[in-house]
Amino acid sequence: MKQFVFKRTLSGIPTLFGMTLIGFLIIGLTPGDPIEMELRRLGVAFSAEQVDALRAEYGLDKPLIQRYFIWLMDLFRLDLGTSIASGRPVLELFKEHLPITATLSVLAFVSSLVLSLVLGTVTAVSQRTSLSTSLYVLTMFLVSVPSFWLALFLLAVFALDLGWFKLLQFGNAQDLILPVITLALGNAAVMSRLVRERIIAVMSEDYIRLAITKGLSRRAILGRHVLKSILPPLVTNWAISFGSLLGGSVIIENIFNLPGLGQLALQAIAERDFAILQAYLLFMGLVFFLANFLADLTNHWLMPQLKEDDHGLR
C-alpha cells in the first residue's frame, strides 16, 4: 500500500506542474493589460511612468516564463501573490471564500451520492414498473436540463412565488438549500444512470444467478455482492463528479449570489486578476488530483475484498 501511495503521488506531481504552466501561459497570453483595465474600471488616470511602476510592482514587466518560475518559487512559501483589484493577498481571499464553496460542494456531493444510489437501485431492480419508468424519465429530464436553468426555476418557484427563501441574499445556512439542490439533482441524475447500468450488468452474471438459486434474498444479494461489485467504477466516477461540482459552483454561486470561490473566480476573469485566476486553477487541479488519488486508493483496497467475496460466493 505504501508503495502504491508513493507511486501515485509521484506520478501526479508532473501533471500538476504541467497544468499550472499551461494555465499560466493561457492567462498571460490573453489580450489586454490587467493594470490598465483595472485603472479604467476605477476611473483613475495615471501617467505612463506610474502605470509602468504598477506593472513592476506586480511583476508584470518581466517575461512570461520568468514570471511563472517566480510564482512557482513563491508558491513553495505559500505566497499566492496579491490581487490587482483589491490589493489583498490571494491566500487571504481564498480563506474567506473557500468555506462557502467547500460547504456547498460537499453537501451537494453527499446528497447526490445517496440519491443516485437510491434512484439507480430502484430503477434497476424494479424494471418495467410504473415507478421505475417514471424515475427513469425524471433522471433523463434532469440530465438534459442545464444547471443554470434549474437554478432559475427553483428561485422563481421557491423564492419569488412561495417566498420560502430570500432572493439573491446570503446570510445563513438556509440560503444554501436551493444551491445544494440545484447541484445535487443534476449530478445525481447522471450518476444514477451509471448505477442502474452497472446493477443490471452484474445481476446478469452467472454467480448472481447461482446465489438466487441458492435461495438468497434480493436484499442480501444487492447488499453483499451487487453493490460491492459496482463500487470500483462508481468510486472513480464519483471522484470526477466532485471536481465537476466544484466547476459547476462557479455559475451556481453567481446565480444565488454566494460569496464563494466561484464568484471570486468569475470576478477575476472579468478583471483579468492574474493572481486569483492562477490560484483558482491550482486549487481545481489539487482537488481533481486528491479526488482521483482517493478513488484509486479506495479501489486498490476494494479489489482484493471483492475478489475474496466473489470467490466465497462461487
Secondary structure as GFF3:
##gff-version 3
##sequence-region A 1 314
A	DSSP	alpha_helix	2	29	.	.	.	ID=ss1
A	DSSP	alpha_helix	34	42	.	.	.	ID=ss2
A	DSSP	alpha_helix	48	57	.	.	.	ID=ss3
A	DSSP	alpha_helix	64	75	.	.	.	ID=ss4
A	DSSP	alpha_helix	90	125	.	.	.	ID=ss5
A	DSSP	alpha_helix	130	144	.	.	.	ID=ss6
A	DSSP	alpha_helix	147	154	.	.	.	ID=ss7
A	DSSP	pi_helix	155	161	.	.	.	ID=ss8
A	DSSP	three_ten_helix	173	176	.	.	.	ID=ss9
A	DSSP	alpha_helix	177	203	.	.	.	ID=ss10
A	DSSP	alpha_helix	206	213	.	.	.	ID=ss11
A	DSSP	alpha_helix	218	221	.	.	.	ID=ss12
A	DSSP	pi_helix	222	226	.	.	.	ID=ss13
A	DSSP	alpha_helix	227	255	.	.	.	ID=ss14
A	DSSP	alpha_helix	261	271	.	.	.	ID=ss15
A	DSSP	alpha_helix	274	313	.	.	.	ID=ss16
###
